[in-house]
Amino acid sequence: MKLGFAMRPAAIFTHILSSGLVCSLALRQPLPLAPEAQHVIGGGDSSVSGDQTRPLPLPIPLAQQTVPSPVSGFVALGDSYSAGIGTGFEGKEDDCRHGLGAHAQLIATDLLAAHGGRNASAFQFLSCTGATTAQILSGGEDSQVDAFNATLPADFALLSVGGNDLGFFDVINACVFRFYNFYSGTCESALANAKTQIESDDFENRLRVLITEILDKVRWEKRPSFTITVTGYARFFNETTDPCDDMSFGVWWNGPRLKKELRVNMNAMVLTVNAKIRQTVDNINAQFVRDKVLFVDYDALFDGHRFCEDGAVEPDYERTDTWFFLVGGPDNARNGTQQPPPPPPTKETSLPPASVLVDPSSCLEPAQRSGDWGELALCYMAMSRAQDPNLRLAGGDLAALNSMWYVPTYYGKTFHPRSRGHEAMRSKIYEVWRELGVRH
């Protein structure tokens, strides 16, 4: 067994636990969110532009460091699963769709509370919806590695990446929602393409380079306790229930059904992605005397909280115990109130028909460049409607301009963890850290 494995994260967890902040793996400590922030889909400005330039987020101060501390700061990097899309925001949502309920934000909040607001220093929240490994790497237009300020204290990094590299949206579009109607392609081809991407060496090579860049950025030789915690993904469906075979998430009338075969294949894709990430982490650690990267697999915690569970009639907007978002669905943050079904469009939640995001003649290239699932969904729907004005939405209504152009997050958060899912992700991270602390 390798010595000195991730001592610092274990110390972090021990310190939080000893403070009394984390109880039962932190699942009973929800992040308080204003009710309006939990399902406000857009900011106050409904005139969303098509500019994909994303300002570099400033470090979020946890507190001024006045005395030596076992935790001085950390950085969160990665995609929308790390950014926490849909889990609430204050004021206007930023372009990266950062959510107040993201597991990285929950950990930052725990650290601040554990230190009484005195000893932690900085949380750099650089994760961004739509990010791929290529976009996180140094040298890119929106490079998260370049934005990472290594002069600030950082004891560890959190990283979630892979879904956008390996074609999650293409699969969800072709197999489940069919935003681009029959132009979305076949489910079989989308799954086959994802399988090809997963089995190739390209993703593993990019992930290895990315992790190396992060370690080099912090000068890991001088920070031997610095580690990178990499999180995987969770399976989307209960694949054994019979009634779901006749249910659909399709956005257009008579959409594809959630057949067992589809659910099995999509779940298998997630498990294969997790196995690929785990294998890559193992290969990277083999190059070091001490492991530098931890893989956290939280999938089992989502058992009973997936789509198509017993008793669910999908799309089930009232089931708070589902830990994934539906299109337009509410969050399930623990504020003690009953969450309503998705609201009708309002000035704050809908786009103007003239928005560049729904211009069928020009929206596709910037949407593909951004990788934002919501922008892609909007563009595909706009293109579908332009080609067939008589298309009917899943509810049977004609696709009227004022009934479908919601802001990107309305669509983009689907199949992403809700707040209770992020609580479970945080819980599993703490569990792994605790186990490491017990061993050492």
C-alpha positions in Angstrom: 0.0 0.0 0.0 1.3 3.4 -0.9 2.0 5.7 2.0 0.8 9.2 2.6 -2.3 8.8 0.4 -4.3 12.0 0.4 -3.6 13.0 4.0 -4.8 16.6 3.5 -8.4 15.8 2.4 -8.7 13.3 5.3 -7.6 16.1 7.7 -10.1 18.4 6.0 -13.0 16.0 6.6 -11.8 15.3 10.2 -11.8 19.0 10.9 -15.3 19.5 9.5 -16.6 16.5 11.4 -15.0 17.6 14.7 -16.6 21.0 14.4 -20.0 19.3 14.5 -20.9 20.7 11.1 -21.2 17.4 9.2 -23.5 14.9 10.7 -24.4 11.6 8.9 -22.1 12.5 6.0 -23.5 16.0 5.8 -26.8 15.0 4.4 -28.7 16.9 7.1 -27.1 20.2 6.4 -28.8 21.7 3.3 -27.5 25.0 1.9 -30.2 27.6 2.5 -31.6 29.0 -0.7 -34.1 31.8 -1.2 -37.3 30.1 -2.6 -37.2 32.3 -5.7 -33.6 31.2 -6.4 -34.4 27.5 -6.4 -36.4 27.6 -9.6 -35.8 31.0 -11.1 -34.6 29.9 -14.5 -33.3 33.2 -15.9 -32.1 36.4 -14.4 -33.9 39.7 -14.4 -32.8 40.2 -18.0 -34.7 38.1 -20.5 -32.7 39.4 -23.5 -30.1 36.7 -23.5 -27.4 37.4 -26.0 -25.6 34.9 -28.2 -22.1 36.1 -27.0 -20.3 33.0 -25.8 -17.4 34.9 -24.1 -17.4 33.9 -20.5 -15.7 36.2 -18.0 -13.3 34.4 -15.7 -14.9 33.9 -12.3 -13.3 35.7 -9.4 -12.1 33.6 -6.4 -14.9 33.5 -3.8 -13.4 34.5 -0.4 -14.2 32.1 2.4 -12.6 34.4 5.0 -9.4 36.2 5.7 -6.6 33.9 6.9 -5.4 35.2 10.3 -4.0 32.1 11.9 -2.5 28.8 10.6 -5.3 26.5 9.3 -5.5 22.9 8.2 -7.5 24.1 5.2 -6.6 27.2 3.2 -8.6 26.8 0.0 -9.5 24.8 -3.0 -10.5 25.0 -6.7 -13.4 23.4 -8.5 -12.9 22.6 -12.2 -15.0 20.9 -14.8 -18.4 20.8 -16.5 -22.1 21.4 -15.6 -22.2 18.5 -13.1 -19.6 20.5 -11.1 -21.1 23.9 -11.9 -24.4 22.8 -10.4 -26.7 24.1 -13.1 -30.3 24.6 -12.0 -29.6 24.6 -8.2 -30.3 28.3 -7.6 -28.4 31.6 -7.9 -28.5 35.1 -6.5 -29.3 38.0 -8.8 -28.6 37.1 -12.4 -27.4 33.7 -13.5 -23.9 33.7 -14.9 -22.9 32.2 -18.3 -21.3 29.2 -16.6 -24.7 28.4 -14.9 -23.1 28.2 -11.4 -25.6 26.9 -8.8 -25.7 27.6 -5.1 -26.5 24.0 -4.5 -23.5 22.6 -6.4 -21.5 20.1 -4.3 -18.4 22.2 -4.6 -20.3 25.2 -3.2 -21.7 23.0 -0.4 -18.1 22.0 0.5 -16.9 25.6 0.4 -19.8 26.5 2.7 -19.0 23.7 5.1 -15.4 24.8 5.3 -16.3 28.4 6.0 -18.7 27.3 8.8 -16.3 24.9 10.2 -13.7 27.6 10.7 -16.1 30.1 12.1 -15.4 32.4 9.2 -11.8 32.9 10.2 -9.3 30.5 8.8 -10.3 29.4 5.3 -9.1 31.7 2.5 -10.4 31.1 -1.0 -12.6 29.0 -3.2 -12.1 29.3 -6.9 -15.3 28.2 -8.6 -14.1 27.8 -12.2 -16.3 24.9 -13.4 -18.4 25.9 -16.4 -21.5 24.3 -18.1 -20.6 22.8 -21.5 -16.9 22.4 -20.8 -14.9 19.6 -22.3 -11.4 18.6 -21.4 -10.1 20.4 -24.4 -11.7 23.7 -23.2 -10.4 23.2 -19.6 -6.8 22.6 -20.8 -4.3 25.5 -20.8 -4.3 27.6 -23.9 -8.0 27.5 -24.8 -10.2 30.6 -25.1 -12.0 29.8 -21.8 -9.2 27.7 -20.2 -10.0 26.9 -16.6 -6.4 25.9 -16.0 -5.2 29.3 -17.1 -7.9 31.0 -14.9 -6.7 29.0 -11.9 -4.8 31.4 -9.7 -2.1 29.2 -8.1 -0.8 32.0 -6.0 -3.9 31.6 -3.8 -4.0 28.8 -1.3 -5.3 25.5 -2.7 -5.1 22.3 -0.8 -7.1 20.2 -3.2 -9.0 20.4 -6.5 -12.4 19.0 -7.4 -12.9 17.9 -11.0 -15.9 16.6 -13.0 -15.4 16.1 -16.7 -16.1 13.6 -19.4 -19.8 13.8 -20.3 -19.4 16.5 -22.9 -16.4 14.8 -24.4 -18.2 11.5 -24.8 -21.5 12.7 -26.3 -24.0 12.7 -23.4 -26.1 15.4 -25.0 -26.2 13.7 -28.4 -27.4 10.5 -26.7 -30.0 12.3 -24.6 -31.2 14.2 -27.6 -31.5 11.3 -30.0 -32.8 8.7 -27.5 -35.0 10.7 -25.1 -36.0 14.3 -26.1 -35.5 14.6 -29.8 -35.2 18.3 -29.7 -34.5 18.3 -33.4 -37.5 16.1 -34.0 -36.6 13.3 -36.5 -33.5 15.2 -37.6 -32.0 14.3 -34.3 -30.6 11.1 -35.7 -31.1 7.6 -34.4 -30.6 6.5 -30.8 -28.6 3.5 -32.0 -26.1 5.7 -33.9 -25.7 8.2 -30.9 -25.0 5.3 -28.5 -22.6 3.7 -31.0 -20.7 7.0 -31.4 -20.5 7.5 -27.6 -19.2 3.9 -27.3 -16.5 4.7 -29.9 -15.5 7.8 -28.1 -15.3 6.0 -24.7 -13.2 3.1 -26.1 -10.7 5.4 -27.9 -7.6 6.7 -26.2 -8.4 10.3 -27.0 -10.4 11.1 -23.8 -7.9 9.3 -21.5 -5.0 11.2 -23.1 -6.7 14.5 -22.7 -7.7 13.7 -19.1 -4.1 12.7 -18.3 -2.8 16.0 -19.8 -5.4 18.0 -17.9 -4.5 16.4 -14.5 -0.8 16.9 -15.2 -1.5 20.6 -16.0 -3.3 21.0 -12.7 -0.6 19.4 -10.7 2.1 21.4 -12.5 0.1 24.6 -11.9 0.3 24.1 -8.1 3.9 22.8 -8.3 2.9 19.5 -6.7 6.5 18.7 -5.8 6.3 21.5 -3.2 2.8 20.6 -2.2 3.0 16.9 -1.6 -0.4 16.8 0.1 -2.3 18.4 -2.8 -4.7 16.0 -4.5 -7.4 16.1 -7.2 -10.8 14.5 -6.4 -12.4 13.4 -9.6 -16.2 12.6 -9.6 -18.0 10.3 -12.0 -21.6 10.3 -13.0 -24.8 8.5 -11.9 -27.1 6.2 -13.9 -30.2 8.0 -15.0 -32.9 5.3 -14.8 -34.4 2.5 -12.8 -34.2 0.0 -15.7 -36.4 -2.7 -14.3 -39.8 -1.1 -14.0 -42.5 -2.1 -16.5 -44.9 1.0 -16.6 -42.1 3.3 -17.8 -42.0 1.4 -21.1 -45.1 3.5 -22.1 -43.9 6.8 -20.9 -41.9 9.5 -22.7 -39.8 12.6 -22.1 -40.0 13.7 -25.7 -40.6 17.4 -26.3 -42.7 16.8 -29.4 -45.9 15.0 -29.8 -45.6 11.2 -29.8 -42.0 11.2 -28.6 -39.8 8.1 -28.0 -40.8 5.8 -25.1 -38.6 5.0 -22.2 -38.3 1.3 -23.0 -36.2 -1.0 -20.8 -33.7 -1.6 -23.6 -33.1 2.2 -23.9 -32.8 2.6 -20.1 -30.3 -0.4 -19.9 -28.2 1.0 -22.7 -28.1 4.5 -21.3 -27.2 3.2 -17.9 -24.5 1.1 -19.4 -23.0 4.1 -21.1 -22.7 5.9 -17.7 -21.1 2.9 -16.1 -18.6 2.6 -18.9 -17.7 6.3 -18.6 -17.1 5.9 -14.9 -15.0 2.8 -15.6 -12.9 4.8 -18.1 -12.4 7.6 -15.7 -11.4 5.2 -12.9 -9.0 3.4 -15.2 -7.4 6.7 -16.2 -7.0 7.8 -12.6 -5.4 4.5 -11.8 -3.0 4.9 -14.7 -2.0 8.4 -13.6 -1.5 7.3 -10.0 0.8 4.5 -11.1 3.3 7.2 -12.2 3.6 8.6 -8.7 5.0 7.2 -5.4 1.9 8.6 -3.7 -1.5 8.7 -5.3 -2.4 12.2 -6.4 -5.9 11.6 -7.8 -9.0 10.2 -6.1 -11.9 8.8 -8.0 -15.3 9.2 -6.3 -18.1 7.0 -7.5 -21.4 8.2 -6.0 -23.7 6.2 -8.4 -25.0 3.8 -5.7 -26.3 6.7 -3.6 -28.8 7.5 -6.4 -30.5 4.1 -6.1 -34.2 4.8 -5.6 -33.7 8.4 -6.8 -33.5 7.9 -10.6 -36.1 8.3 -13.3 -38.7 5.6 -13.7 -38.7 4.5 -10.1 -41.6 2.4 -8.8 -44.8 4.5 -8.7 -43.4 7.4 -10.7 -45.5 8.5 -13.7 -42.9 10.1 -16.0 -42.4 13.0 -16.4 -43.1 13.2 -12.7 -42.7 16.9 -11.8 -44.0 16.4 -8.2 -41.6 13.7 -7.2 -39.0 15.5 -5.1 -37.2 12.2 -4.4 -35.9 12.0 -8.0 -32.4 13.5 -7.9 -32.2 14.5 -11.6 -33.9 17.6 -13.2 -36.6 17.3 -15.7 -37.0 19.8 -18.5 -38.3 22.9 -16.7 -38.6 21.0 -13.5 -38.2 22.6 -10.0 -35.3 22.0 -7.8 -35.7 19.8 -4.6 -33.7 21.9 -2.2 -34.7 21.2 1.4 -36.7 24.4 2.1 -39.7 22.5 3.5 -42.1 23.7 0.9 -44.0 21.8 -1.8 -42.5 22.4 -5.2 -45.0 23.3 -7.9 -45.1 22.0 -11.5 -43.1 24.0 -14.1 -44.6 27.5 -14.4 -46.0 29.1 -17.5 -43.6 31.4 -19.4 -42.9 34.8 -17.8 -40.7 37.7 -18.8 -38.0 36.3 -16.5 -38.2 32.7 -17.7 -38.8 33.1 -21.4 -36.8 34.4 -24.3 -38.1 37.0 -26.8 -38.9 35.3 -30.1 -36.2 37.5 -31.8 -33.4 36.1 -29.5 -30.3 35.0 -31.4 -30.5 31.7 -29.4 -33.6 30.7 -31.3 -32.7 32.1 -34.8 -32.8 28.9 -36.9 -30.5 30.4 -39.5 -27.6 31.1 -37.2 -28.0 29.6 -33.8 -26.3 26.2 -34.3 -22.6 27.1 -34.6 -22.5 29.2 -31.4 -24.6 26.6 -29.5 -22.2 23.8 -30.6 -19.2 25.9 -29.7 -20.6 26.6 -26.2 -21.5 23.0 -25.5 -24.4 24.3 -23.4 -27.2 21.7 -23.5 -29.8 24.4 -23.1 -28.6 26.5 -26.0 -28.4 23.3 -28.2 -31.9 22.3 -27.2 -33.3 25.7 -28.0 -31.6 25.9 -31.3 -32.7 22.4 -32.4 -36.3 23.2 -31.4 -36.2 26.5 -33.3 -34.8 24.7 -36.4 -37.5 22.0 -36.1 -40.3 24.5 -35.9 -38.9 26.5 -38.8 -39.0 23.4 -40.9 -42.4 22.3 -39.7 -44.6 25.1 -38.3 -47.3 22.6 -37.5 -45.3 20.6 -35.0 -47.1 19.9 -31.8 -45.5 19.9 -28.4 -45.7 16.8 -26.2 -48.8 18.2 -24.5 -50.5 18.4 -27.9 -50.4 22.2 -28.3 -49.1 23.8 -31.4 -45.5 25.1 -30.8 -46.5 28.7 -30.3 -43.7 31.2 -30.0 -44.6 32.2 -26.5 -44.9 28.6 -25.2 -41.4 27.1 -25.9 -38.7 29.7 -25.8 -37.6 29.5 -22.2 -34.1 30.5 -21.1 -31.3 27.9 -21.7 -31.2 26.6 -18.1 -34.9 25.5 -18.4 -33.7 22.9 -20.9 -30.0 22.6 -20.1 -30.4 21.4 -16.5 -32.3 18.2 -17.5 -30.6 15.0 -16.6 -28.3 17.0 -14.2 -28.4 16.5 -10.4 -30.9 18.5 -8.4 -29.8 19.9 -5.0 -30.3 16.6 -3.1 -28.2 14.8 -5.7 -25.4 17.3 -5.0 -25.8 16.7 -1.3 -25.2 13.0 -2.0 -22.2 13.8 -4.1 -20.7 15.9 -1.3 -21.5 13.1 1.1 -19.7 10.5 -0.9 -16.6 12.8 -1.2 -16.6 13.1 2.5 -17.0 9.4 2.9 -13.9 8.7 0.7 -11.9 11.3 2.6 -13.0 9.8 5.9 -12.0 6.3 4.8 -8.6 7.6 3.8 -8.2 9.2 7.2 -9.0 6.0 9.0 -6.3 4.2 7.1 -3.8 6.8 7.8 
